[in-house]
């Protein structure tokens, strides 16, 4: 939900006084409506990290499908945006949707993306 709200903020026109987003983390999100039109509104200088989880033997993180996460990453790439896909695969302790937020490996990937 939070990733979708951030996406909506970035694709809605604002006055120049608003913060300019340079890095965006799409955290275990998929869009149920085609976001292609909104993606065109994103700045071409935006860097995107798309994160997905996959519980062993499942089709995703038990809340969001990995196929949906991959589709979103592909749409960003097709729009010419700098996009990296990171998938954490593991047990429910680390790969379940809500535990991805506490996962130190996911945190390390986000830190690397934001600060290097």
PADOMI-369844 format. One line per field, with one value per residue: z, x, y of N, C-alpha, C in turn; residue in three letters. Coordinates in pm, 1 decimal. Example, Ala and Ser with C-alpha at 12.3 -4.5 7.8 and 13.67 -1.06 7.14 Angstrom:
2
nzz [780.0 / 708.0] $
nxx [1319.0 / 1285.0] $
nyy [-569.0 / -225.0] $
cazz [780.0 / 714.0] $
caxx [1230.0 / 1367.0] $
cayy [-450.0 / -106.0] $
czz [780.0 / 787.0] $
cxx [1320.0 / 1290.0] $
cyy [-330.0 / 3.0] $
resn [ALA / SER] $
END
This chain:
116
nzz [0.0 / 83.2 / -106.1 / -338.4 / -275.5 / -267.8 / -535.0 / -657.1 / -560.5 / -693.3 / -958.0 / -983.1 / -1075.8 / -926.0 / -756.1 / -811.3 / -566.1 / -423.8 / -287.7 / -489.1 / -618.2 / -632.6 / -601.5 / -584.9 / -404.5 / -472.0 / -284.2 / -250.0 / -413.3 / -637.3 / -919.2 / -970.0 / -1166.2 / -1491.6 / -1488.0 / -1687.1 / -1812.9 / -1598.6 / -1538.7 / -1748.4 / -1664.7 / -1480.1 / -1378.6 / -1605.5 / -1494.2 / -1265.8 / -1034.2 / -972.3 / -739.6 / -728.9 / -514.3 / -427.8 / -268.3 / -214.3 / -84.5 / -15.3 / -250.0 / -302.0 / -484.7 / -444.6 / -188.7 / -18.7 / 0.4 / -206.0 / -547.2 / -700.4 / -973.9 / -1037.5 / -922.9 / -1081.3 / -1330.4 / -1289.1 / -1256.6 / -1514.2 / -1663.3 / -1575.5 / -1673.6 / -1949.0 / -1997.7 / -2005.8 / -1767.7 / -1508.8 / -1357.3 / -1099.6 / -1004.0 / -711.2 / -555.0 / -270.7 / -161.0 / 45.6 / 366.8 / 536.8 / 756.7 / 669.9 / 412.4 / 394.3 / 330.9 / 532.1 / 691.1 / 529.2 / 567.2 / 796.0 / 740.3 / 743.7 / 517.2 / 307.2 / 400.4 / 381.1 / 104.5 / 28.8 / 159.4 / 24.6 / -234.0 / -194.6 / -94.3 / -236.7] $
nxx [81.7 / 188.4 / 389.2 / 240.1 / 109.3 / 324.7 / 401.0 / 173.0 / 196.4 / 429.0 / 346.7 / 159.1 / 97.7 / 277.9 / 351.0 / 660.8 / 782.8 / 766.0 / 922.4 / 1167.2 / 1177.1 / 1437.5 / 1521.4 / 1339.3 / 1175.4 / 1001.0 / 817.8 / 748.1 / 511.2 / 233.9 / 42.7 / -301.2 / -440.0 / -348.4 / -48.1 / 78.1 / 25.4 / 61.4 / 327.1 / 459.5 / 463.1 / 661.4 / 981.1 / 1253.0 / 1498.6 / 1473.8 / 1562.4 / 1495.1 / 1416.8 / 1285.4 / 1128.9 / 1067.2 / 916.9 / 958.3 / 823.2 / 953.0 / 846.9 / 609.7 / 402.1 / 477.9 / 497.2 / 299.3 / 114.1 / 146.6 / 185.8 / 474.2 / 495.4 / 342.0 / 498.7 / 727.2 / 617.0 / 561.0 / 822.1 / 917.4 / 756.4 / 848.9 / 1112.2 / 1059.4 / 970.1 / 1199.2 / 1324.2 / 1568.3 / 1598.8 / 1606.7 / 1561.1 / 1500.4 / 1475.7 / 1383.6 / 1420.1 / 1301.7 / 1230.3 / 908.0 / 972.0 / 1149.7 / 1067.5 / 794.1 / 531.6 / 487.4 / 711.4 / 922.1 / 968.2 / 1116.9 / 1343.7 / 1687.7 / 1851.5 / 1703.6 / 1686.5 / 1959.6 / 1993.8 / 1827.8 / 1957.1 / 2204.6 / 2115.0 / 2004.9 / 2218.2 / 2457.5] $
nyy [-118.8 / 128.9 / 167.1 / 201.0 / 440.5 / 620.0 / 602.8 / 713.9 / 977.3 / 1059.3 / 1057.9 / 1250.7 / 1582.4 / 1853.1 / 2163.3 / 2336.7 / 2357.3 / 2128.1 / 1832.5 / 1668.4 / 1352.1 / 1119.5 / 859.5 / 560.6 / 314.1 / 35.8 / -153.9 / -475.1 / -471.4 / -469.3 / -365.5 / -336.1 / -219.3 / -117.2 / 55.1 / 200.2 / 453.6 / 633.9 / 580.4 / 698.8 / 960.2 / 977.1 / 1106.4 / 1082.8 / 1055.8 / 914.1 / 660.8 / 324.4 / 72.8 / -237.9 / -451.7 / -786.0 / -1069.2 / -1419.0 / -1694.3 / -2013.1 / -2249.3 / -2118.2 / -1880.1 / -1625.6 / -1377.7 / -1456.2 / -1257.4 / -1078.1 / -1140.1 / -1280.1 / -1275.3 / -1049.7 / -847.5 / -871.2 / -805.5 / -534.8 / -430.5 / -481.7 / -309.3 / -59.4 / -72.4 / -95.7 / 157.7 / 295.8 / 355.7 / 354.4 / 59.3 / -180.9 / -513.2 / -689.0 / -992.5 / -1159.1 / -1478.6 / -1731.9 / -1881.9 / -1851.0 / -1692.9 / -1498.0 / -1423.5 / -1382.8 / -1149.3 / -939.8 / -981.6 / -918.4 / -653.0 / -643.2 / -776.0 / -824.0 / -863.2 / -760.1 / -498.3 / -428.3 / -433.3 / -221.8 / -7.1 / -10.1 / 54.9 / 313.8 / 467.5 / 438.7] $
cazz [0.0 / 90.6 / -233.6 / -432.7 / -239.7 / -315.1 / -680.8 / -690.6 / -533.8 / -797.3 / -1089.2 / -976.0 / -1088.6 / -806.9 / -772.1 / -805.6 / -429.1 / -365.0 / -299.6 / -612.0 / -586.4 / -720.5 / -583.0 / -544.3 / -372.5 / -482.3 / -186.4 / -253.4 / -464.7 / -775.0 / -948.3 / -1022.0 / -1290.4 / -1570.5 / -1451.5 / -1796.5 / -1832.9 / -1488.3 / -1548.5 / -1842.9 / -1593.5 / -1391.0 / -1437.8 / -1667.8 / -1411.4 / -1147.1 / -1015.4 / -907.9 / -687.1 / -711.3 / -422.3 / -416.3 / -182.2 / -255.2 / 14.0 / -82.9 / -297.9 / -322.7 / -602.6 / -400.9 / -44.7 / 41.3 / -8.5 / -338.3 / -635.9 / -758.1 / -1115.0 / -1041.3 / -893.6 / -1201.0 / -1435.4 / -1259.7 / -1290.3 / -1660.4 / -1713.3 / -1550.9 / -1769.0 / -2083.3 / -2007.1 / -2010.4 / -1634.3 / -1445.2 / -1267.1 / -1047.9 / -936.7 / -605.9 / -501.9 / -157.2 / -155.6 / 169.5 / 449.8 / 576.3 / 856.7 / 603.2 / 282.0 / 402.8 / 299.9 / 645.0 / 747.5 / 440.7 / 625.3 / 906.2 / 692.3 / 732.1 / 380.8 / 230.0 / 447.7 / 324.5 / -37.9 / 21.3 / 196.7 / -87.4 / -343.3 / -162.5 / -51.3 / -314.4] $
caxx [0.0 / 273.8 / 458.3 / 143.1 / 87.2 / 442.3 / 389.8 / 70.5 / 254.0 / 526.6 / 283.5 / 62.6 / 168.7 / 290.3 / 428.1 / 805.4 / 830.7 / 758.2 / 1047.1 / 1186.3 / 1218.3 / 1544.5 / 1525.4 / 1209.0 / 1173.3 / 869.6 / 837.2 / 651.1 / 386.4 / 191.0 / -68.9 / -413.4 / -474.3 / -227.6 / 9.3 / 161.3 / 4.9 / 125.8 / 471.9 / 509.5 / 476.5 / 777.6 / 1100.9 / 1343.4 / 1619.1 / 1439.0 / 1620.9 / 1391.6 / 1444.6 / 1161.9 / 1155.8 / 964.8 / 948.5 / 905.3 / 832.0 / 985.0 / 734.1 / 490.6 / 406.5 / 509.9 / 521.8 / 170.5 / 22.8 / 167.8 / 246.0 / 603.5 / 470.5 / 297.3 / 615.6 / 812.1 / 548.5 / 581.2 / 961.7 / 928.0 / 693.3 / 942.8 / 1223.2 / 1008.3 / 956.2 / 1333.1 / 1367.0 / 1672.5 / 1523.7 / 1670.3 / 1468.9 / 1560.5 / 1379.8 / 1432.2 / 1356.5 / 1335.1 / 1121.7 / 815.4 / 1032.8 / 1214.5 / 1012.2 / 652.4 / 513.7 / 510.5 / 845.8 / 1019.2 / 996.2 / 1211.5 / 1449.3 / 1813.4 / 1904.4 / 1627.4 / 1733.8 / 2092.5 / 1975.5 / 1772.9 / 2064.3 / 2299.1 / 2048.9 / 1984.9 / 2335.6 / 2580.3] $
cayy [0.0 / 247.1 / 183.7 / 255.8 / 581.1 / 694.0 / 606.0 / 813.4 / 1109.7 / 1092.7 / 1070.8 / 1360.0 / 1710.3 / 1936.7 / 2286.6 / 2312.8 / 2362.2 / 1994.7 / 1755.2 / 1591.6 / 1215.5 / 1071.8 / 714.3 / 508.2 / 171.6 / -26.6 / -260.4 / -585.3 / -414.7 / -488.6 / -276.7 / -412.8 / -150.1 / -93.3 / 184.7 / 250.7 / 597.9 / 706.0 / 560.9 / 799.5 / 1088.1 / 972.8 / 1167.4 / 985.0 / 1045.4 / 836.8 / 528.1 / 243.6 / -60.7 / -314.0 / -562.5 / -887.9 / -1181.8 / -1548.5 / -1801.8 / -2139.1 / -2327.8 / -2035.1 / -1793.3 / -1490.2 / -1362.2 / -1492.0 / -1143.4 / -1018.9 / -1240.2 / -1244.9 / -1243.3 / -910.5 / -763.4 / -874.8 / -728.5 / -393.3 / -399.2 / -481.8 / -186.5 / 50.4 / -87.4 / -66.4 / 303.6 / 353.5 / 397.2 / 273.8 / -28.1 / -301.2 / -605.0 / -771.1 / -1089.6 / -1236.7 / -1609.7 / -1800.4 / -1933.4 / -1745.7 / -1604.7 / -1385.6 / -1388.5 / -1347.7 / -1007.1 / -848.4 / -997.5 / -853.1 / -520.8 / -662.5 / -863.7 / -748.5 / -872.6 / -661.8 / -367.2 / -403.9 / -402.8 / -86.0 / 86.1 / -6.1 / 127.1 / 455.3 / 543.3 / 417.1] $
czz [0.0 / -39.5 / -337.5 / -402.8 / -285.9 / -466.3 / -723.2 / -667.2 / -649.1 / -933.5 / -1091.6 / -985.6 / -959.0 / -844.1 / -757.3 / -664.3 / -360.8 / -379.2 / -431.4 / -574.5 / -685.3 / -713.5 / -529.2 / -520.5 / -378.9 / -402.0 / -191.9 / -297.3 / -606.6 / -795.9 / -1013.6 / -1146.4 / -1361.8 / -1541.2 / -1564.5 / -1815.7 / -1722.9 / -1496.5 / -1644.0 / -1775.5 / -1500.6 / -1457.9 / -1490.2 / -1588.4 / -1286.1 / -1148.6 / -930.7 / -863.0 / -661.9 / -628.2 / -420.5 / -322.9 / -238.8 / -145.2 / -63.7 / -122.7 / -324.0 / -447.1 / -567.3 / -251.8 / 39.0 / 47.3 / -148.5 / -425.8 / -691.0 / -905.8 / -1129.7 / -1016.3 / -1017.0 / -1317.0 / -1415.5 / -1295.1 / -1441.8 / -1720.6 / -1691.8 / -1652.3 / -1910.5 / -2105.7 / -2007.8 / -1876.7 / -1579.3 / -1335.2 / -1229.6 / -976.6 / -835.9 / -550.1 / -387.8 / -152.8 / -26.7 / 239.5 / 483.0 / 678.5 / 790.3 / 478.0 / 283.3 / 391.9 / 417.5 / 705.5 / 655.2 / 498.2 / 739.3 / 864.8 / 673.1 / 592.4 / 288.4 / 270.1 / 386.5 / 176.5 / -56.4 / 54.3 / 83.8 / -203.0 / -315.2 / -144.0 / -124.7 / -456.3] $
cxx [86.1 / 346.4 / 364.9 / 114.2 / 203.4 / 438.7 / 287.9 / 120.8 / 345.2 / 463.1 / 173.8 / 138.2 / 163.5 / 361.9 / 576.7 / 860.9 / 827.7 / 892.3 / 1051.0 / 1242.4 / 1326.6 / 1560.3 / 1390.5 / 1221.7 / 1028.7 / 877.7 / 722.4 / 513.6 / 360.8 / 71.3 / -179.1 / -471.3 / -343.3 / -171.7 / 87.8 / 146.4 / 72.8 / 277.6 / 532.7 / 532.0 / 597.7 / 897.7 / 1196.1 / 1471.9 / 1596.6 / 1508.7 / 1524.0 / 1448.5 / 1310.3 / 1196.6 / 1037.2 / 1011.7 / 889.8 / 931.3 / 857.7 / 857.7 / 607.6 / 509.3 / 438.0 / 533.7 / 396.6 / 74.1 / 28.6 / 236.6 / 378.8 / 587.6 / 426.1 / 410.8 / 705.7 / 749.3 / 569.9 / 723.7 / 979.7 / 866.0 / 783.8 / 1057.2 / 1179.3 / 991.6 / 1092.0 / 1385.1 / 1471.8 / 1607.9 / 1605.7 / 1564.2 / 1547.6 / 1452.1 / 1446.8 / 1352.0 / 1398.6 / 1212.5 / 1025.7 / 874.5 / 1095.9 / 1146.4 / 863.1 / 638.6 / 546.9 / 649.8 / 954.4 / 1061.2 / 1097.7 / 1335.6 / 1579.8 / 1875.8 / 1833.5 / 1670.9 / 1868.7 / 2082.9 / 1922.1 / 1880.4 / 2165.9 / 2241.3 / 2042.0 / 2114.0 / 2465.2 / 2561.2] $
cyy [125.1 / 273.6 / 244.5 / 402.3 / 667.8 / 709.1 / 711.2 / 955.1 / 1151.3 / 1115.6 / 1175.7 / 1491.9 / 1791.7 / 2065.5 / 2253.8 / 2312.7 / 2225.7 / 1923.0 / 1677.2 / 1454.1 / 1172.4 / 919.6 / 668.7 / 358.2 / 124.4 / -155.2 / -359.8 / -537.1 / -461.6 / -397.0 / -357.8 / -347.5 / -119.9 / 46.2 / 252.3 / 400.9 / 678.8 / 694.7 / 663.1 / 934.3 / 1090.8 / 1039.2 / 1059.6 / 966.7 / 961.1 / 700.3 / 446.7 / 109.6 / -127.3 / -436.7 / -658.0 / -997.8 / -1309.0 / -1649.8 / -1931.0 / -2212.5 / -2248.8 / -1948.3 / -1648.8 / -1489.1 / -1389.0 / -1374.6 / -1082.6 / -1123.4 / -1190.3 / -1209.9 / -1097.8 / -813.2 / -757.0 / -798.1 / -579.2 / -351.4 / -391.4 / -356.2 / -66.0 / 45.4 / -51.7 / 83.7 / 373.3 / 402.1 / 300.8 / 189.6 / -151.0 / -384.1 / -687.1 / -861.7 / -1164.0 / -1365.3 / -1678.3 / -1854.4 / -1819.6 / -1648.0 / -1482.5 / -1337.2 / -1356.8 / -1196.0 / -915.1 / -864.3 / -943.0 / -717.7 / -527.9 / -739.5 / -785.4 / -755.7 / -773.6 / -521.0 / -331.8 / -367.4 / -260.6 / 17.0 / 100.5 / 76.4 / 277.0 / 533.4 / 510.3 / 464.9] $
resn [UNK / UNK / UNK / UNK / UNK / UNK / UNK / UNK / UNK / UNK / UNK / UNK / UNK / UNK / UNK / UNK / UNK / UNK / UNK / UNK / UNK / UNK / UNK / UNK / UNK / UNK / UNK / UNK / UNK / UNK / UNK / UNK / UNK / UNK / UNK / UNK / UNK / UNK / UNK / UNK / UNK / UNK / UNK / UNK / UNK / UNK / UNK / UNK / UNK / UNK / UNK / UNK / UNK / UNK / UNK / UNK / UNK / UNK / UNK / UNK / UNK / UNK / UNK / UNK / UNK / UNK / UNK / UNK / UNK / UNK / UNK / UNK / UNK / UNK / UNK / UNK / UNK / UNK / UNK / UNK / UNK / UNK / UNK / UNK / UNK / UNK / UNK / UNK / UNK / UNK / UNK / UNK / UNK / UNK / UNK / UNK / UNK / UNK / UNK / UNK / UNK / UNK / UNK / UNK / UNK / UNK / UNK / UNK / UNK / UNK / UNK / UNK / UNK / UNK / UNK / UNK] $
END
